[in-house]
Structure formats: structure tokens, C-alpha cells
Amino acid sequence: MMCLEFPGKSFDECKFDFPDDMKKLVDLLERDGIKINCDLNTLEKLWYAFSETWDAHFLNVSNTDEDDTYPRFLEWVKNIDIDTADHMNYYGTVTNEIYRPWDRKDDDE
């Protein structure tokens, strides 16, 4: 049994904008024994929204003494439930509609 449960797509199936940073984030969460109850694209969206709190498009994922973005992300995300995450856009705004653009079919399919 895996330590982390990833509902939905596996890591390799996700089309991340920042795959290296997402791999680092998942590795950090796994190291800390944190169970991910949302799909990985939602996790990336949450990192985008967290980055916006720093007026950044997408912060690099790091956990060094000089860069405490990861612990600050954990503090920021700890009270966000799955429903809120599903309705949140990449800027951190919670909308009335579910915002999951990766679920839309590509026009060329």
C-alpha cells in the first residue's frame, strides 16, 4: 500500500505546467506523511493560488532554511476543503462554479 493516495490521474498522467516543482511538492508531502485527498491538478492549482498571495505567478517549490515557502504553503492550505479547492481558480478566488479546466476535453479530440 502506498503512503499517499492520489485519487484520479497518476503523477505521470497529469499535464503540469511545472512538473519538476510538482514532483518536489509531492515528494515533500510524502516525506512528511501528508495524505493528498485531491487530485494532483488541484494540488498544482492550490500552489498557484498560494503563489498569488506572494504576488507571484508560480513560486518555485523549496524547503530550505533560506526559503520557507513549503511550510508557509502548509499553513495556508490546512483549512481549505476539497469543495473550496474545486471552486477556486488559479488566482485564489473562490467562484460559484467548479473550476477544473483540465477536465475539459481538448478541441482536437
C-alpha positions as CSV (number, residue, x, y, z in Angstrom):
1,M,0.0,0.0,0.0
2,M,1.3,3.4,-0.9
3,C,1.8,6.1,1.8
4,L,-0.1,8.6,-0.3
5,E,-3.4,8.1,-2.0
6,F,-3.8,10.0,-5.2
7,P,-7.4,10.0,-6.4
8,G,-7.8,10.3,-10.2
9,K,-4.8,10.5,-12.5
10,S,-1.3,9.3,-11.6
11,F,1.5,11.8,-11.5
12,D,2.8,10.7,-14.9
13,E,-0.7,11.2,-16.5
14,C,-1.1,14.8,-15.3
15,K,-0.1,17.6,-17.6
16,F,1.5,20.0,-15.2
17,D,2.7,23.5,-16.1
18,F,5.6,23.0,-13.7
19,P,6.3,19.2,-13.5
20,D,9.6,19.5,-11.7
21,D,8.2,21.7,-9.0
22,M,5.1,19.5,-8.6
23,K,7.4,16.4,-8.2
24,K,9.2,18.3,-5.4
25,L,6.0,19.3,-3.8
26,V,4.6,15.7,-3.9
27,D,8.0,14.4,-2.6
28,L,7.9,16.9,0.3
29,L,4.3,15.9,1.2
30,E,5.2,12.2,1.0
31,R,8.2,12.8,3.2
32,D,6.1,14.5,5.8
33,G,3.4,11.8,5.7
34,I,0.7,14.1,4.4
35,K,-2.2,12.4,2.6
36,I,-3.3,14.2,-0.6
37,N,-7.1,13.9,-0.9
38,C,-7.5,16.0,-4.0
39,D,-6.3,15.2,-7.5
40,L,-2.8,16.3,-8.5
41,N,-4.0,19.0,-10.9
42,T,-6.0,20.6,-8.0
43,L,-2.8,20.4,-5.9
44,E,-1.0,22.4,-8.6
45,K,-3.9,24.9,-8.7
46,L,-3.6,25.3,-4.9
47,W,0.2,26.0,-5.3
48,Y,-0.7,28.6,-8.0
49,A,-3.2,30.3,-5.7
50,F,-0.8,30.2,-2.8
51,S,1.9,31.8,-5.1
52,E,-0.6,34.6,-5.8
53,T,-0.6,35.5,-2.1
54,W,3.0,36.5,-2.7
55,D,2.2,38.4,-5.9
56,A,4.0,35.7,-7.9
57,H,2.7,33.7,-10.8
58,F,4.2,30.4,-9.6
59,L,6.7,30.1,-6.8
60,N,9.5,27.5,-7.0
61,V,8.9,24.7,-4.6
62,S,11.7,24.6,-2.0
63,N,12.1,23.7,1.6
64,T,15.4,25.2,2.7
65,D,16.3,27.4,5.6
66,E,16.5,30.4,3.3
67,D,13.2,29.7,1.5
68,D,10.3,28.7,3.7
69,T,7.6,28.6,1.0
70,Y,6.7,25.0,1.7
71,P,5.9,25.4,5.4
72,R,4.0,28.6,4.6
73,F,2.0,26.7,1.9
74,L,1.1,24.0,4.5
75,E,-0.1,26.8,6.9
76,W,-2.1,28.4,4.1
77,V,-3.7,25.2,2.7
78,K,-4.5,23.5,6.0
79,N,-8.1,24.8,6.3
80,I,-9.0,24.5,2.6
81,D,-11.5,21.7,1.9
82,I,-11.9,19.9,-1.4
83,D,-15.1,21.7,-2.3
84,T,-13.4,25.1,-1.8
85,A,-10.4,23.9,-3.8
86,D,-12.7,22.7,-6.6
87,H,-14.3,26.2,-6.8
88,M,-11.0,28.1,-6.5
89,N,-9.3,29.5,-9.6
90,Y,-5.6,29.9,-10.1
91,Y,-5.6,33.3,-8.5
92,G,-7.2,32.0,-5.3
93,T,-10.6,33.4,-5.9
94,V,-13.4,31.0,-5.0
95,T,-16.1,31.1,-7.6
96,N,-19.7,29.8,-7.8
97,E,-18.8,27.3,-10.5
98,I,-16.4,24.4,-10.2
99,Y,-13.1,25.4,-11.8
100,R,-11.3,22.4,-13.2
101,P,-10.1,23.3,-16.7
102,W,-8.1,20.1,-17.0
103,D,-11.3,18.1,-17.1
104,R,-12.4,19.8,-20.3
105,K,-11.8,17.9,-23.5
106,D,-9.3,19.3,-25.9
107,D,-10.9,20.7,-29.1
108,D,-8.9,18.4,-31.3
109,E,-10.1,15.2,-29.6
